[in-house]
Amino acid sequence: MYTSGALILTNDGEFVYKVTHPKHEIEKTYVVTVAGKVTRKRY
């Protein structure tokens, strides 16, 4: 819903490939904050 971070816009396909393709094994960290109570209930 509400997010913050960096958004990179580029037309450099080689750069995007190197940053996003799993074979290049670039470590990424995602931090999530959840409001409310987390349950196992599925919607």
PQR file of N, CA, C, O and H, with PARSE charges and radii, in Angstrom:
ATOM      1  N   MET A   1       0.824  -1.180   0.000 -0.4000 1.5000
ATOM      2  CA  MET A   1       0.000   0.000   0.000 -0.0000 2.0000
ATOM      3  C   MET A   1       0.871   1.247   0.000  0.5500 1.7000
ATOM      4  O   MET A   1       0.866   1.996  -0.977 -0.5500 1.4000
ATOM      5  N   TYR A   2       1.613   1.486   1.065 -0.4000 1.5000
ATOM      6  CA  TYR A   2       2.543   2.601   1.110 -0.0000 2.0000
ATOM      7  C   TYR A   2       3.951   2.035   1.026  0.5500 1.7000
ATOM      8  O   TYR A   2       4.313   1.156   1.807 -0.5500 1.4000
ATOM      9  H   TYR A   2       1.617   0.877   1.858  0.4000 1.0000
ATOM     10  N   THR A   3       4.736   2.522   0.100 -0.4000 1.5000
ATOM     11  CA  THR A   3       6.093   2.017  -0.064 -0.0000 2.0000
ATOM     12  C   THR A   3       7.078   3.165  -0.173  0.5500 1.7000
ATOM     13  O   THR A   3       6.700   4.308  -0.432 -0.5500 1.4000
ATOM     14  H   THR A   3       4.442   3.237  -0.535  0.4000 1.0000
ATOM     15  N   SER A   4       8.329   2.848   0.027 -0.4000 1.5000
ATOM     16  CA  SER A   4       9.386   3.826  -0.204 -0.0000 2.0000
ATOM     17  C   SER A   4      10.589   3.068  -0.732  0.5500 1.7000
ATOM     18  O   SER A   4      10.701   1.857  -0.543 -0.5500 1.4000
ATOM     19  H   SER A   4       8.636   1.920   0.238  0.4000 1.0000
ATOM     20  N   GLY A   5      11.465   3.766  -1.377 -0.4000 1.5000
ATOM     21  CA  GLY A   5      12.653   3.114  -1.906 -0.0000 2.0000
ATOM     22  C   GLY A   5      13.108   3.783  -3.182  0.5500 1.7000
ATOM     23  O   GLY A   5      12.689   4.895  -3.503 -0.5500 1.4000
ATOM     24  H   GLY A   5      11.374   4.750  -1.530  0.4000 1.0000
ATOM     25  N   ALA A   6      13.953   3.106  -3.891 -0.4000 1.5000
ATOM     26  CA  ALA A   6      14.504   3.638  -5.128 -0.0000 2.0000
ATOM     27  C   ALA A   6      13.806   3.010  -6.319  0.5500 1.7000
ATOM     28  O   ALA A   6      13.544   1.807  -6.336 -0.5500 1.4000
ATOM     29  H   ALA A   6      14.293   2.202  -3.630  0.4000 1.0000
ATOM     30  N   LEU A   7      13.516   3.807  -7.288 -0.4000 1.5000
ATOM     31  CA  LEU A   7      12.940   3.341  -8.539 -0.0000 2.0000
ATOM     32  C   LEU A   7      13.894   3.758  -9.644  0.5500 1.7000
ATOM     33  O   LEU A   7      14.152   4.948  -9.828 -0.5500 1.4000
ATOM     34  H   LEU A   7      13.729   4.784  -7.275  0.4000 1.0000
ATOM     35  N   ILE A   8      14.414   2.799 -10.371 -0.4000 1.5000
ATOM     36  CA  ILE A   8      15.376   3.084 -11.430 -0.0000 2.0000
ATOM     37  C   ILE A   8      14.684   2.925 -12.775  0.5500 1.7000
ATOM     38  O   ILE A   8      14.174   1.852 -13.099 -0.5500 1.4000
ATOM     39  H   ILE A   8      14.205   1.833 -10.222  0.4000 1.0000
ATOM     40  N   LEU A   9      14.670   3.981 -13.542 -0.4000 1.5000
ATOM     41  CA  LEU A   9      14.117   3.946 -14.897 -0.0000 2.0000
ATOM     42  C   LEU A   9      15.293   3.994 -15.865  0.5500 1.7000
ATOM     43  O   LEU A   9      16.146   4.877 -15.779 -0.5500 1.4000
ATOM     44  H   LEU A   9      15.084   4.853 -13.280  0.4000 1.0000
ATOM     45  N   THR A  10      15.327   3.042 -16.782 -0.4000 1.5000
ATOM     46  CA  THR A  10      16.437   3.004 -17.729 -0.0000 2.0000
ATOM     47  C   THR A  10      16.001   2.324 -19.028  0.5500 1.7000
ATOM     48  O   THR A  10      15.066   1.524 -19.048 -0.5500 1.4000
ATOM     49  H   THR A  10      14.634   2.324 -16.853  0.4000 1.0000
ATOM     50  N   ASN A  11      16.683   2.654 -20.078 -0.4000 1.5000
ATOM     51  CA  ASN A  11      16.486   1.938 -21.339 -0.0000 2.0000
ATOM     52  C   ASN A  11      17.716   1.089 -21.655  0.5500 1.7000
ATOM     53  O   ASN A  11      17.905   0.647 -22.788 -0.5500 1.4000
ATOM     54  H   ASN A  11      17.443   3.304 -20.062  0.4000 1.0000
ATOM     55  N   ASP A  12      18.548   0.869 -20.638 -0.4000 1.5000
ATOM     56  CA  ASP A  12      19.769   0.076 -20.783 -0.0000 2.0000
ATOM     57  C   ASP A  12      19.452  -1.378 -20.426  0.5500 1.7000
ATOM     58  O   ASP A  12      19.519  -1.772 -19.262 -0.5500 1.4000
ATOM     59  H   ASP A  12      18.395   1.228 -19.718  0.4000 1.0000
ATOM     60  N   GLY A  13      19.112  -2.155 -21.431 -0.4000 1.5000
ATOM     61  CA  GLY A  13      18.708  -3.540 -21.232 -0.0000 2.0000
ATOM     62  C   GLY A  13      19.783  -4.395 -20.589  0.5500 1.7000
ATOM     63  O   GLY A  13      19.468  -5.273 -19.787 -0.5500 1.4000
ATOM     64  H   GLY A  13      19.057  -1.835 -22.377  0.4000 1.0000
ATOM     65  N   GLU A  14      21.041  -4.161 -20.921 -0.4000 1.5000
ATOM     66  CA  GLU A  14      22.141  -4.940 -20.340 -0.0000 2.0000
ATOM     67  C   GLU A  14      22.232  -4.700 -18.835  0.5500 1.7000
ATOM     68  O   GLU A  14      22.433  -5.640 -18.066 -0.5500 1.4000
ATOM     69  H   GLU A  14      21.297  -3.447 -21.573  0.4000 1.0000
ATOM     70  N   PHE A  15      22.085  -3.438 -18.414 -0.4000 1.5000
ATOM     71  CA  PHE A  15      22.116  -3.116 -16.988 -0.0000 2.0000
ATOM     72  C   PHE A  15      20.966  -3.798 -16.251  0.5500 1.7000
ATOM     73  O   PHE A  15      21.172  -4.412 -15.204 -0.5500 1.4000
ATOM     74  H   PHE A  15      21.923  -2.674 -19.040  0.4000 1.0000
ATOM     75  N   VAL A  16      19.761  -3.688 -16.795 -0.4000 1.5000
ATOM     76  CA  VAL A  16      18.590  -4.306 -16.163 -0.0000 2.0000
ATOM     77  C   VAL A  16      18.782  -5.812 -16.041  0.5500 1.7000
ATOM     78  O   VAL A  16      18.471  -6.400 -15.006 -0.5500 1.4000
ATOM     79  H   VAL A  16      19.593  -3.189 -17.646  0.4000 1.0000
ATOM     80  N   TYR A  17      19.286  -6.425 -17.081 -0.4000 1.5000
ATOM     81  CA  TYR A  17      19.527  -7.869 -17.070 -0.0000 2.0000
ATOM     82  C   TYR A  17      20.506  -8.246 -15.961  0.5500 1.7000
ATOM     83  O   TYR A  17      20.273  -9.200 -15.220 -0.5500 1.4000
ATOM     84  H   TYR A  17      19.539  -5.948 -17.923  0.4000 1.0000
ATOM     85  N   LYS A  18      21.601  -7.495 -15.850 -0.4000 1.5000
ATOM     86  CA  LYS A  18      22.615  -7.808 -14.836 -0.0000 2.0000
ATOM     87  C   LYS A  18      22.092  -7.597 -13.415  0.5500 1.7000
ATOM     88  O   LYS A  18      22.505  -8.303 -12.496 -0.5500 1.4000
ATOM     89  H   LYS A  18      21.790  -6.720 -16.452  0.4000 1.0000
ATOM     90  N   VAL A  19      21.208  -6.654 -13.229 -0.4000 1.5000
ATOM     91  CA  VAL A  19      20.693  -6.358 -11.895 -0.0000 2.0000
ATOM     92  C   VAL A  19      19.546  -7.293 -11.503  0.5500 1.7000
ATOM     93  O   VAL A  19      19.391  -7.606 -10.323 -0.5500 1.4000
ATOM     94  H   VAL A  19      20.872  -6.080 -13.976  0.4000 1.0000
ATOM     95  N   THR A  20      18.750  -7.740 -12.458 -0.4000 1.5000
ATOM     96  CA  THR A  20      17.542  -8.487 -12.105 -0.0000 2.0000
ATOM     97  C   THR A  20      17.612  -9.990 -12.336  0.5500 1.7000
ATOM     98  O   THR A  20      16.859 -10.734 -11.707 -0.5500 1.4000
ATOM     99  H   THR A  20      18.876  -7.486 -13.417  0.4000 1.0000
ATOM    100  N   HIS A  21      18.482 -10.457 -13.208 -0.4000 1.5000
ATOM    101  CA  HIS A  21      18.500 -11.888 -13.515 -0.0000 2.0000
ATOM    102  C   HIS A  21      19.160 -12.678 -12.381  0.5500 1.7000
ATOM    103  O   HIS A  21      20.253 -12.325 -11.940 -0.5500 1.4000
ATOM    104  H   HIS A  21      19.094  -9.853 -13.718  0.4000 1.0000
ATOM    105  N   PRO A  22      18.505 -13.746 -11.906 -0.5600 1.5000
ATOM    106  CA  PRO A  22      19.040 -14.528 -10.780  0.2800 2.0000
ATOM    107  C   PRO A  22      20.440 -15.108 -11.014  0.5500 1.7000
ATOM    108  O   PRO A  22      21.179 -15.321 -10.053 -0.5500 1.4000
ATOM    109  N   LYS A  23      20.812 -15.361 -12.250 -0.4000 1.5000
ATOM    110  CA  LYS A  23      22.122 -15.972 -12.499 -0.0000 2.0000
ATOM    111  C   LYS A  23      23.279 -15.076 -12.067  0.5500 1.7000
ATOM    112  O   LYS A  23      24.385 -15.568 -11.842 -0.5500 1.4000
ATOM    113  H   LYS A  23      20.212 -15.187 -13.031  0.4000 1.0000
ATOM    114  N   HIS A  24      23.047 -13.795 -11.949 -0.4000 1.5000
ATOM    115  CA  HIS A  24      24.104 -12.867 -11.543 -0.0000 2.0000
ATOM    116  C   HIS A  24      24.229 -12.774 -10.018  0.5500 1.7000
ATOM    117  O   HIS A  24      25.156 -12.149  -9.504 -0.5500 1.4000
ATOM    118  H   HIS A  24      22.149 -13.396 -12.132  0.4000 1.0000
ATOM    119  N   GLU A  25      23.313 -13.385  -9.319 -0.4000 1.5000
ATOM    120  CA  GLU A  25      23.353 -13.508  -7.853 -0.0000 2.0000
ATOM    121  C   GLU A  25      23.625 -12.196  -7.126  0.5500 1.7000
ATOM    122  O   GLU A  25      24.446 -12.148  -6.209 -0.5500 1.4000
ATOM    123  H   GLU A  25      22.560 -13.893  -9.737  0.4000 1.0000
ATOM    124  N   ILE A  26      22.945 -11.144  -7.530 -0.4000 1.5000
ATOM    125  CA  ILE A  26      23.043  -9.874  -6.820 -0.0000 2.0000
ATOM    126  C   ILE A  26      22.111  -9.950  -5.617  0.5500 1.7000
ATOM    127  O   ILE A  26      20.910 -10.179  -5.762 -0.5500 1.4000
ATOM    128  H   ILE A  26      22.279 -11.183  -8.274  0.4000 1.0000
ATOM    129  N   GLU A  27      22.674  -9.758  -4.434 -0.4000 1.5000
ATOM    130  CA  GLU A  27      21.898  -9.866  -3.201 -0.0000 2.0000
ATOM    131  C   GLU A  27      20.949  -8.675  -3.079  0.5500 1.7000
ATOM    132  O   GLU A  27      21.333  -7.525  -3.293 -0.5500 1.4000
ATOM    133  H   GLU A  27      23.650  -9.572  -4.316  0.4000 1.0000
ATOM    134  N   LYS A  28      19.716  -8.982  -2.733 -0.4000 1.5000
ATOM    135  CA  LYS A  28      18.704  -7.952  -2.533 -0.0000 2.0000
ATOM    136  C   LYS A  28      18.103  -8.137  -1.150  0.5500 1.7000
ATOM    137  O   LYS A  28      17.947  -9.264  -0.680 -0.5500 1.4000
ATOM    138  H   LYS A  28      19.404  -9.916  -2.559  0.4000 1.0000
ATOM    139  N   THR A  29      17.773  -7.054  -0.512 -0.4000 1.5000
ATOM    140  CA  THR A  29      17.145  -7.111   0.797 -0.0000 2.0000
ATOM    141  C   THR A  29      15.803  -6.400   0.723  0.5500 1.7000
ATOM    142  O   THR A  29      15.711  -5.276   0.229 -0.5500 1.4000
ATOM    143  H   THR A  29      17.899  -6.138  -0.894  0.4000 1.0000
ATOM    144  N   TYR A  30      14.770  -7.061   1.214 -0.4000 1.5000
ATOM    145  CA  TYR A  30      13.438  -6.475   1.259 -0.0000 2.0000
ATOM    146  C   TYR A  30      13.020  -6.360   2.718  0.5500 1.7000
ATOM    147  O   TYR A  30      13.091  -7.334   3.468 -0.5500 1.4000
ATOM    148  H   TYR A  30      14.845  -7.974   1.616  0.4000 1.0000
ATOM    149  N   VAL A  31      12.591  -5.192   3.111 -0.4000 1.5000
ATOM    150  CA  VAL A  31      12.144  -4.956   4.477 -0.0000 2.0000
ATOM    151  C   VAL A  31      10.656  -4.652   4.415  0.5500 1.7000
ATOM    152  O   VAL A  31      10.224  -3.777   3.663 -0.5500 1.4000
ATOM    153  H   VAL A  31      12.533  -4.402   2.501  0.4000 1.0000
ATOM    154  N   VAL A  32       9.871  -5.381   5.211 -0.4000 1.5000
ATOM    155  CA  VAL A  32       8.420  -5.227   5.186 -0.0000 2.0000
ATOM    156  C   VAL A  32       7.926  -4.941   6.594  0.5500 1.7000
ATOM    157  O   VAL A  32       8.341  -5.590   7.554 -0.5500 1.4000
ATOM    158  H   VAL A  32      10.221  -6.091   5.821  0.4000 1.0000
ATOM    159  N   THR A  33       7.047  -3.978   6.705 -0.4000 1.5000
ATOM    160  CA  THR A  33       6.381  -3.692   7.965 -0.0000 2.0000
ATOM    161  C   THR A  33       4.900  -3.974   7.764  0.5500 1.7000
ATOM    162  O   THR A  33       4.286  -3.477   6.821 -0.5500 1.4000
ATOM    163  H   THR A  33       6.710  -3.451   5.924  0.4000 1.0000
ATOM    164  N   VAL A  34       4.338  -4.770   8.652 -0.4000 1.5000
ATOM    165  CA  VAL A  34       2.934  -5.154   8.532 -0.0000 2.0000
ATOM    166  C   VAL A  34       2.155  -4.516   9.671  0.5500 1.7000
ATOM    167  O   VAL A  34       2.523  -4.650  10.838 -0.5500 1.4000
ATOM    168  H   VAL A  34       4.837  -5.174   9.419  0.4000 1.0000
ATOM    169  N   ALA A  35       1.084  -3.827   9.328 -0.4000 1.5000
ATOM    170  CA  ALA A  35       0.205  -3.247  10.345 -0.0000 2.0000
ATOM    171  C   ALA A  35      -0.874  -4.263  10.679  0.5500 1.7000
ATOM    172  O   ALA A  35      -1.425  -4.903   9.783 -0.5500 1.4000
ATOM    173  H   ALA A  35       0.784  -3.719   8.380  0.4000 1.0000
ATOM    174  N   GLY A  36      -1.176  -4.414  11.945 -0.4000 1.5000
ATOM    175  CA  GLY A  36      -2.206  -5.361  12.341 -0.0000 2.0000
ATOM    176  C   GLY A  36      -1.616  -6.693  12.737  0.5500 1.7000
ATOM    177  O   GLY A  36      -0.423  -6.803  13.023 -0.5500 1.4000
ATOM    178  H   GLY A  36      -0.729  -3.894  12.673  0.4000 1.0000
ATOM    179  N   LYS A  37      -2.462  -7.699  12.751 -0.4000 1.5000
ATOM    180  CA  LYS A  37      -2.077  -9.029  13.193 -0.0000 2.0000
ATOM    181  C   LYS A  37      -1.931  -9.951  11.984  0.5500 1.7000
ATOM    182  O   LYS A  37      -2.823 -10.008  11.137 -0.5500 1.4000
ATOM    183  H   LYS A  37      -3.430  -7.609  12.519  0.4000 1.0000
ATOM    184  N   VAL A  38      -0.837 -10.656  11.899 -0.4000 1.5000
ATOM    185  CA  VAL A  38      -0.602 -11.601  10.811 -0.0000 2.0000
ATOM    186  C   VAL A  38      -1.180 -12.957  11.232  0.5500 1.7000
ATOM    187  O   VAL A  38      -0.852 -13.484  12.296 -0.5500 1.4000
ATOM    188  H   VAL A  38      -0.112 -10.609  12.587  0.4000 1.0000
ATOM    189  N   THR A  39      -2.052 -13.513  10.370 -0.4000 1.5000
ATOM    190  CA  THR A  39      -2.654 -14.824  10.656 -0.0000 2.0000
ATOM    191  C   THR A  39      -2.446 -15.742   9.466  0.5500 1.7000
ATOM    192  O   THR A  39      -1.962 -15.317   8.417 -0.5500 1.4000
ATOM    193  H   THR A  39      -2.319 -13.086   9.506  0.4000 1.0000
ATOM    194  N   ARG A  40      -2.818 -17.010   9.638 -0.4000 1.5000
ATOM    195  CA  ARG A  40      -2.719 -17.971   8.542 -0.0000 2.0000
ATOM    196  C   ARG A  40      -3.955 -17.957   7.650  0.5500 1.7000
ATOM    197  O   ARG A  40      -4.003 -18.699   6.669 -0.5500 1.4000
ATOM    198  H   ARG A  40      -3.211 -17.355  10.490  0.4000 1.0000
ATOM    199  N   LYS A  41      -4.935 -17.154   7.954 -0.4000 1.5000
ATOM    200  CA  LYS A  41      -6.174 -17.105   7.177 -0.0000 2.0000
ATOM    201  C   LYS A  41      -5.877 -16.722   5.734  0.5500 1.7000
ATOM    202  O   LYS A  41      -5.157 -15.757   5.479 -0.5500 1.4000
ATOM    203  H   LYS A  41      -4.896 -16.551   8.751  0.4000 1.0000
ATOM    204  N   ARG A  42      -6.428 -17.473   4.796 -0.4000 1.5000
ATOM    205  CA  ARG A  42      -6.243 -17.199   3.363 -0.0000 2.0000
ATOM    206  C   ARG A  42      -7.516 -16.597   2.794  0.5500 1.7000
ATOM    207  O   ARG A  42      -8.625 -16.949   3.197 -0.5500 1.4000
ATOM    208  H   ARG A  42      -7.014 -18.257   5.003  0.4000 1.0000
ATOM    209  N   TYR A  43      -7.337 -15.697   1.867 -0.4000 1.5000
ATOM    210  CA  TYR A  43      -8.502 -15.039   1.249 -0.0000 2.0000
ATOM    211  C   TYR A  43      -8.785 -15.610  -0.099  0.5500 1.7000
ATOM    212  O   TYR A  43      -9.726 -15.180  -0.766 -0.5500 1.4000
ATOM    213  H   TYR A  43      -6.437 -15.411   1.540  0.4000 1.0000
TER
END
